Amino acid sequence: MNPFKNSLRPVGVLITLVAGVMQYVFWFVAWADWLGVIGVILGFILTPGVVIFPIIYWIVEGEFPTLYFALMFAGWFGLRLKRG
């Protein structure tokens, strides 16, 4: 039995929440940079694809979205801590 299982659960929830919110902000900033106000409206309408959005970002911006993937893996790590 793991004595730290219950104590790591809130940490996992916090990591997952922060990573998710930061990915959402990344999503809106990218759309706003690309299309301005219309991009923000599209950001509310469209959902970020886990695989498709980074590829589109890479093509449009010309740089690999390292921060996006780091946040995605941080969220997965938080979910793993949450599960126990």
N, C-alpha and C positions, 0 to 999 in steps of 0.2 A: 504494500500500500504506500502510495506517495503522499507524504505529509504536506507537500507544497502544492498539491493539485488544486485545492480550493483557494489558496492565496494567489495563484497565478491567473486565475480566471478573470478577475477585474482588470489585470494588466493586459491580458489578451483582448478584452472588450475595448479597452482604451486605445490600444495600438490599431485595432481594426477600424474603429471609429475615426481616428485621426487620419489614417491612411486613406480611407474612403472619402472623407471630406476634402482632403488635399487633391485627390484624383479628380473629384468633381470640379474643384477650382481650376485645375490644370485644363480640364475639358472646356470650361467657359472662356478662359483666357485665350486658348488656341482659337476658338471660334470667333471671339471678339477681334483678335489680331487679323484673322483672315478676312472677315466680312463686316466688321464693325457692329452696328446695332442689329442689323439683320442676323449676324452670327450669334449674338446673344439670344435672340428669339429662337433661332434654330437649335441652339444649345438646350433650351427648355423643351423643345418639341422632340428632338432626336435623342436616342439613348447612346451612351458611349459603348462601342464595341470593344471587347477586351483585346481582340486580335486585330480587327480592322482599323480602329482609330490610330494605334501606333504606326501602322504601315502608311496610312494616309498622311500622318504628321511627318513621318520620315521623308516621304516624297515631296510634300509641300515645303517644309522648312529646310530640308537638306541635311538634317542632323538626327542622329538616333535618339529617341526619347528615353534616355537613361533614367531620368527622374520618375517618369511614369512607371517604368518597370520596377524600379526600386520601391516605389509606393505599393505596387501590386504585390510584390513578394513580402513586404512588411505586413500587408493586410492578411496574406495567407499565413504568415508566421503568427500573427495575432489570433487568427481563427484556430490554429493548432494549439496555442496556449489555452484558448477558451475551452476547447474540447477536452483537454486534459490528457 
